[in-house]
């Protein structure tokens, strides 16, 4: 059974002004860390035969992983100070 915890401390949002002031684009991004009690993704082929000997191979997986996130969207301004955000 796997157990883990995730934290996403960094969030960025870049608003790109467009020629039409009523619909500027938004480019959000985030990054975080994931810790699990077992290496993830698991080693599916942890052994290999080299010169007739079975050797354990570490495929470079880890209990610590980085989780990048990104997206996009658009603002629809309904009135001053209010908008409907899609993305």
Secondary structure, DSSP 8 states (H G I E B T S, - for coil): ---EEEEEEEEEEEEE--SSTT--EEEEEEEEEEEEEEEES--S--EEEETTEEEE---S-EEEEEEEEE--EEEEEEETTEEEEE-
